[in-house]
């Protein structure tokens, strides 16, 4: 049975400041200092892995 995914909806909740204001962010020891590019890379990798799992599950 072939499965075609036409739309993938992802909901993400991101907390924190976007850093667009004049204030500076101080790095913390908690590892929460991810840049926008880092977040995009993480999201792309998660989507890639999800698509890979879907392909594997449906035997494509």
Biopython code that builds the backbone (N, CA, C, O; Angstrom):
import numpy as np
from Bio.PDB.StructureBuilder import StructureBuilder

atoms = [
    (1, "UNK", "N", (0.845, -1.170, 0.000)),
    (1, "UNK", "CA", (0.000, 0.000, 0.000)),
    (1, "UNK", "C", (0.894, 1.238, 0.000)),
    (1, "UNK", "O", (1.716, 1.411, 0.900)),
    (2, "UNK", "N", (0.739, 2.079, -0.985)),
    (2, "UNK", "CA", (1.533, 3.300, -1.091)),
    (2, "UNK", "C", (0.928, 4.404, -0.227)),
    (2, "UNK", "O", (-0.291, 4.560, -0.154)),
    (3, "UNK", "N", (1.789, 5.153, 0.411)),
    (3, "UNK", "CA", (1.355, 6.270, 1.239)),
    (3, "UNK", "C", (2.057, 7.527, 0.741)),
    (3, "UNK", "O", (3.277, 7.540, 0.577)),
    (4, "UNK", "N", (1.291, 8.570, 0.503)),
    (4, "UNK", "CA", (1.849, 9.849, 0.070)),
    (4, "UNK", "C", (1.559, 10.885, 1.137)),
    (4, "UNK", "O", (0.412, 11.083, 1.536)),
    (5, "UNK", "N", (2.610, 11.542, 1.592)),
    (5, "UNK", "CA", (2.443, 12.597, 2.588)),
    (5, "UNK", "C", (2.470, 13.924, 1.846)),
    (5, "UNK", "O", (3.482, 14.293, 1.249)),
    (6, "UNK", "N", (1.358, 14.633, 1.888)),
    (6, "UNK", "CA", (1.258, 15.908, 1.192)),
    (6, "UNK", "C", (1.522, 17.083, 2.115)),
    (6, "UNK", "O", (1.885, 18.167, 1.658)),
    (7, "UNK", "N", (1.341, 16.874, 3.410)),
    (7, "UNK", "CA", (1.524, 17.964, 4.346)),
    (7, "UNK", "C", (2.022, 17.400, 5.661)),
    (7, "UNK", "O", (1.500, 16.401, 6.155)),
    (8, "UNK", "N", (3.023, 18.037, 6.222)),
    (8, "UNK", "CA", (3.559, 17.638, 7.513)),
    (8, "UNK", "C", (3.435, 18.822, 8.452)),
    (8, "UNK", "O", (4.084, 19.848, 8.251)),
    (9, "UNK", "N", (2.613, 18.688, 9.468)),
    (9, "UNK", "CA", (2.406, 19.762, 10.436)),
    (9, "UNK", "C", (3.258, 19.493, 11.660)),
    (9, "UNK", "O", (3.199, 18.412, 12.247)),
    (10, "UNK", "N", (4.045, 20.478, 12.038)),
    (10, "UNK", "CA", (4.904, 20.359, 13.209)),
    (10, "UNK", "C", (4.570, 21.504, 14.151)),
    (10, "UNK", "O", (4.519, 22.665, 13.746)),
    (11, "UNK", "N", (4.343, 21.162, 15.408)),
    (11, "UNK", "CA", (4.097, 22.173, 16.424)),
    (11, "UNK", "C", (5.287, 22.189, 17.359)),
    (11, "UNK", "O", (5.679, 21.153, 17.895)),
    (12, "UNK", "N", (5.863, 23.365, 17.555)),
    (12, "UNK", "CA", (7.019, 23.492, 18.442)),
    (12, "UNK", "C", (6.800, 24.661, 19.385)),
    (12, "UNK", "O", (6.349, 25.731, 18.978)),
    (13, "UNK", "N", (7.122, 24.444, 20.634)),
    (13, "UNK", "CA", (7.065, 25.503, 21.626)),
    (13, "UNK", "C", (8.490, 25.867, 22.013)),
    (13, "UNK", "O", (9.233, 25.040, 22.542)),
    (14, "UNK", "N", (8.860, 27.097, 21.746)),
    (14, "UNK", "CA", (10.203, 27.567, 22.052)),
    (14, "UNK", "C", (10.087, 28.674, 23.074)),
    (14, "UNK", "O", (9.346, 29.637, 22.875)),
    (15, "UNK", "N", (10.806, 28.544, 24.153)),
    (15, "UNK", "CA", (10.761, 29.583, 25.168)),
    (15, "UNK", "C", (12.086, 30.335, 25.182)),
    (15, "UNK", "O", (13.115, 29.814, 24.752)),
    (16, "UNK", "N", (12.045, 31.542, 25.671)),
    (16, "UNK", "CA", (13.256, 32.342, 25.747)),
    (16, "UNK", "C", (13.138, 33.578, 24.891)),
    (16, "UNK", "O", (12.099, 33.849, 24.290)),
    (17, "UNK", "N", (14.208, 34.310, 24.848)),
    (17, "UNK", "CA", (14.243, 35.557, 24.101)),
    (17, "UNK", "C", (14.847, 35.338, 22.730)),
    (17, "UNK", "O", (15.745, 34.513, 22.562)),
    (18, "UNK", "N", (14.358, 36.070, 21.761)),
    (18, "UNK", "CA", (14.888, 35.942, 20.407)),
    (18, "UNK", "C", (16.169, 36.737, 20.225)),
    (18, "UNK", "O", (16.858, 36.570, 19.219)),
    (19, "UNK", "N", (16.499, 37.594, 21.175)),
    (19, "UNK", "CA", (17.736, 38.350, 21.089)),
    (19, "UNK", "C", (17.671, 39.524, 20.142)),
    (19, "UNK", "O", (18.713, 40.026, 19.721)),
    (20, "UNK", "N", (16.472, 39.982, 19.792)),
    (20, "UNK", "CA", (16.347, 41.084, 18.845)),
    (20, "UNK", "C", (16.393, 42.447, 19.529)),
    (20, "UNK", "O", (16.528, 43.472, 18.861)),
    (21, "UNK", "N", (16.282, 42.464, 20.839)),
    (21, "UNK", "CA", (16.288, 43.729, 21.580)),
    (21, "UNK", "C", (17.702, 44.228, 21.833)),
    (21, "UNK", "O", (18.670, 43.554, 21.481)),
    (22, "UNK", "N", (17.830, 45.397, 22.437)),
    (22, "UNK", "CA", (19.149, 45.967, 22.681)),
    (22, "UNK", "C", (19.905, 45.297, 23.827)),
    (22, "UNK", "O", (21.111, 45.497, 23.967)),
    (23, "UNK", "N", (19.210, 44.503, 24.650)),
    (23, "UNK", "CA", (19.886, 43.880, 25.778)),
    (23, "UNK", "C", (20.735, 42.702, 25.309)),
    (23, "UNK", "O", (20.436, 42.074, 24.293)),
    (24, "UNK", "N", (21.792, 42.414, 26.055)),
    (24, "UNK", "CA", (22.664, 41.290, 25.733)),
    (24, "UNK", "C", (22.250, 40.081, 26.547)),
    (24, "UNK", "O", (21.807, 40.206, 27.688)),
    (25, "UNK", "N", (22.399, 38.920, 25.952)),
    (25, "UNK", "CA", (22.117, 37.696, 26.683)),
    (25, "UNK", "C", (23.412, 37.188, 27.283)),
    (25, "UNK", "O", (24.472, 37.241, 26.659)),
    (26, "UNK", "N", (23.305, 36.699, 28.497)),
    (26, "UNK", "CA", (24.464, 36.161, 29.188)),
    (26, "UNK", "C", (24.428, 34.646, 29.045)),
    (26, "UNK", "O", (23.396, 34.014, 29.268)),
    (27, "UNK", "N", (25.567, 34.074, 28.671)),
    (27, "UNK", "CA", (25.638, 32.626, 28.531)),
    (27, "UNK", "C", (25.501, 31.976, 29.901)),
    (27, "UNK", "O", (26.077, 32.438, 30.886)),
    (28, "UNK", "N", (24.733, 30.904, 29.944)),
    (28, "UNK", "CA", (24.536, 30.183, 31.193)),
    (28, "UNK", "C", (25.135, 28.795, 31.076)),
    (28, "UNK", "O", (25.431, 28.327, 29.977)),
    (29, "UNK", "N", (25.306, 28.155, 32.185)),
    (29, "UNK", "CA", (25.879, 26.816, 32.195)),
    (29, "UNK", "C", (24.884, 25.734, 31.820)),
    (29, "UNK", "O", (25.252, 24.563, 31.732)),
    (30, "UNK", "N", (23.637, 26.101, 31.601)),
    (30, "UNK", "CA", (22.610, 25.115, 31.297)),
    (30, "UNK", "C", (22.567, 24.677, 29.847)),
    (30, "UNK", "O", (21.766, 23.809, 29.499)),
    (31, "UNK", "N", (23.396, 25.246, 28.991)),
    (31, "UNK", "CA", (23.412, 24.856, 27.591)),
    (31, "UNK", "C", (22.257, 25.416, 26.793)),
    (31, "UNK", "O", (21.962, 24.901, 25.715)),
    (32, "UNK", "N", (21.587, 26.454, 27.280)),
    (32, "UNK", "CA", (20.435, 27.011, 26.600)),
    (32, "UNK", "C", (20.780, 28.087, 25.603)),
    (32, "UNK", "O", (19.875, 28.758, 25.107)),
    (33, "UNK", "N", (22.040, 28.284, 25.286)),
    (33, "UNK", "CA", (22.447, 29.348, 24.383)),
    (33, "UNK", "C", (22.512, 28.919, 22.932)),
    (33, "UNK", "O", (23.548, 29.096, 22.291)),
    (34, "UNK", "N", (21.441, 28.362, 22.397)),
    (34, "UNK", "CA", (21.423, 27.931, 21.001)),
    (34, "UNK", "C", (21.092, 29.106, 20.093)),
    (34, "UNK", "O", (20.202, 29.902, 20.391)),
    (35, "UNK", "N", (21.803, 29.206, 19.002)),
    (35, "UNK", "CA", (21.518, 30.263, 18.037)),
    (35, "UNK", "C", (20.347, 29.842, 17.153)),
    (35, "UNK", "O", (19.922, 28.687, 17.172)),
    (36, "UNK", "N", (19.841, 30.781, 16.392)),
    (36, "UNK", "CA", (18.728, 30.491, 15.482)),
    (36, "UNK", "C", (19.139, 29.425, 14.468)),
    (36, "UNK", "O", (18.350, 28.538, 14.144)),
    (37, "UNK", "N", (20.351, 29.509, 13.976)),
    (37, "UNK", "CA", (20.841, 28.528, 13.008)),
    (37, "UNK", "C", (20.909, 27.135, 13.641)),
    (37, "UNK", "O", (20.529, 26.146, 13.014)),
    (38, "UNK", "N", (21.397, 27.060, 14.890)),
    (38, "UNK", "CA", (21.452, 25.771, 15.579)),
    (38, "UNK", "C", (20.061, 25.161, 15.711)),
    (38, "UNK", "O", (19.877, 23.964, 15.489)),
    (39, "UNK", "N", (19.085, 25.991, 16.074)),
    (39, "UNK", "CA", (17.707, 25.510, 16.225)),
    (39, "UNK", "C", (17.157, 25.003, 14.892)),
    (39, "UNK", "O", (16.479, 23.977, 14.850)),
    (40, "UNK", "N", (17.445, 25.717, 13.813)),
    (40, "UNK", "CA", (16.974, 25.294, 12.491)),
    (40, "UNK", "C", (17.584, 23.955, 12.100)),
    (40, "UNK", "O", (16.904, 23.097, 11.537)),
    (41, "UNK", "N", (18.863, 23.777, 12.398)),
    (41, "UNK", "CA", (19.534, 22.519, 12.074)),
    (41, "UNK", "C", (18.914, 21.371, 12.866)),
    (41, "UNK", "O", (18.703, 20.286, 12.324)),
    (42, "UNK", "N", (18.624, 21.602, 14.137)),
    (42, "UNK", "CA", (18.003, 20.572, 14.970)),
    (42, "UNK", "C", (16.622, 20.210, 14.434)),
    (42, "UNK", "O", (16.275, 19.031, 14.371)),
    (43, "UNK", "N", (15.832, 21.208, 14.049)),
    (43, "UNK", "CA", (14.493, 20.956, 13.519)),
    (43, "UNK", "C", (14.571, 20.200, 12.205)),
    (43, "UNK", "O", (13.809, 19.257, 11.993)),
    (44, "UNK", "N", (15.484, 20.598, 11.310)),
    (44, "UNK", "CA", (15.627, 19.896, 10.023)),
    (44, "UNK", "C", (16.002, 18.430, 10.231)),
    (44, "UNK", "O", (15.480, 17.544, 9.555)),
    (45, "UNK", "N", (16.921, 18.186, 11.180)),
    (45, "UNK", "CA", (17.337, 16.816, 11.453)),
    (45, "UNK", "C", (16.180, 16.003, 12.026)),
    (45, "UNK", "O", (16.022, 14.830, 11.686)),
    (46, "UNK", "N", (15.376, 16.607, 12.885)),
    (46, "UNK", "CA", (14.217, 15.907, 13.449)),
    (46, "UNK", "C", (13.208, 15.552, 12.363)),
    (46, "UNK", "O", (12.660, 14.450, 12.354)),
    (47, "UNK", "N", (12.964, 16.487, 11.449)),
    (47, "UNK", "CA", (12.034, 16.226, 10.340)),
    (47, "UNK", "C", (12.589, 15.132, 9.431)),
    (47, "UNK", "O", (11.847, 14.260, 8.978)),
    (48, "UNK", "N", (13.891, 15.177, 9.165)),
    (48, "UNK", "CA", (14.512, 14.152, 8.316)),
    (48, "UNK", "C", (14.354, 12.771, 8.947)),
    (48, "UNK", "O", (14.012, 11.803, 8.268)),
    (49, "UNK", "N", (14.606, 12.693, 10.256)),
    (49, "UNK", "CA", (14.484, 11.409, 10.944)),
    (49, "UNK", "C", (13.037, 10.918, 10.963)),
    (49, "UNK", "O", (12.782, 9.725, 10.802)),
    (50, "UNK", "N", (12.096, 11.833, 11.157)),
    (50, "UNK", "CA", (10.685, 11.450, 11.153)),
    (50, "UNK", "C", (10.278, 10.912, 9.786)),
    (50, "UNK", "O", (9.586, 9.898, 9.692)),
    (51, "UNK", "N", (10.706, 11.590, 8.732)),
    (51, "UNK", "CA", (10.378, 11.129, 7.381)),
    (51, "UNK", "C", (11.019, 9.771, 7.097)),
    (51, "UNK", "O", (10.419, 8.921, 6.439)),
    (52, "UNK", "N", (12.235, 9.575, 7.593)),
    (52, "UNK", "CA", (12.916, 8.294, 7.419)),
    (52, "UNK", "C", (12.152, 7.176, 8.126)),
    (52, "UNK", "O", (11.991, 6.088, 7.574)),
    (53, "UNK", "N", (11.686, 7.440, 9.339)),
    (53, "UNK", "CA", (10.906, 6.451, 10.078)),
    (53, "UNK", "C", (9.596, 6.123, 9.361)),
    (53, "UNK", "O", (9.196, 4.961, 9.289)),
    (54, "UNK", "N", (8.937, 7.143, 8.837)),
    (54, "UNK", "CA", (7.681, 6.920, 8.107)),
    (54, "UNK", "C", (7.938, 6.076, 6.868)),
    (54, "UNK", "O", (7.182, 5.151, 6.569)),
    (55, "UNK", "N", (9.009, 6.400, 6.146)),
    (55, "UNK", "CA", (9.351, 5.611, 4.948)),
    (55, "UNK", "C", (9.647, 4.168, 5.309)),
    (55, "UNK", "O", (9.215, 3.247, 4.617)),
    (56, "UNK", "N", (10.392, 3.971, 6.402)),
    (56, "UNK", "CA", (10.724, 2.618, 6.824)),
    (56, "UNK", "C", (9.479, 1.850, 7.252)),
    (56, "UNK", "O", (9.312, 0.680, 6.909)),
    (57, "UNK", "N", (8.614, 2.513, 7.998)),
    (57, "UNK", "CA", (7.409, 1.853, 8.507)),
    (57, "UNK", "C", (6.498, 1.375, 7.373)),
    (57, "UNK", "O", (5.902, 0.300, 7.449)),
    (58, "UNK", "N", (6.402, 2.186, 6.329)),
    (58, "UNK", "CA", (5.500, 1.836, 5.225)),
    (58, "UNK", "C", (6.229, 1.142, 4.084)),
    (58, "UNK", "O", (5.654, 0.963, 3.011)),
    (59, "UNK", "N", (7.477, 0.750, 4.290)),
    (59, "UNK", "CA", (8.203, -0.079, 3.346)),
    (59, "UNK", "C", (8.520, 0.557, 2.012)),
    (59, "UNK", "O", (8.455, -0.106, 0.976)),
    (60, "UNK", "N", (8.860, 1.825, 2.022)),
    (60, "UNK", "CA", (9.178, 2.497, 0.768)),
    (60, "UNK", "C", (10.622, 2.330, 0.413)),
    (60, "UNK", "O", (11.066, 2.835, -0.618)),
]
sb = StructureBuilder()
sb.init_structure("model")
sb.init_model(0)
sb.init_chain("A")
sb.init_seg("    ")
for serial, (resi, resn, name, xyz) in enumerate(atoms, 1):
    if name == "N":
        sb.init_residue(resn, " ", resi, " ")
    sb.init_atom(name, np.array(xyz, "f"), 0.0, 1.0, " ", f" {name:<3s}", serial, name[0])
structure = sb.get_structure()
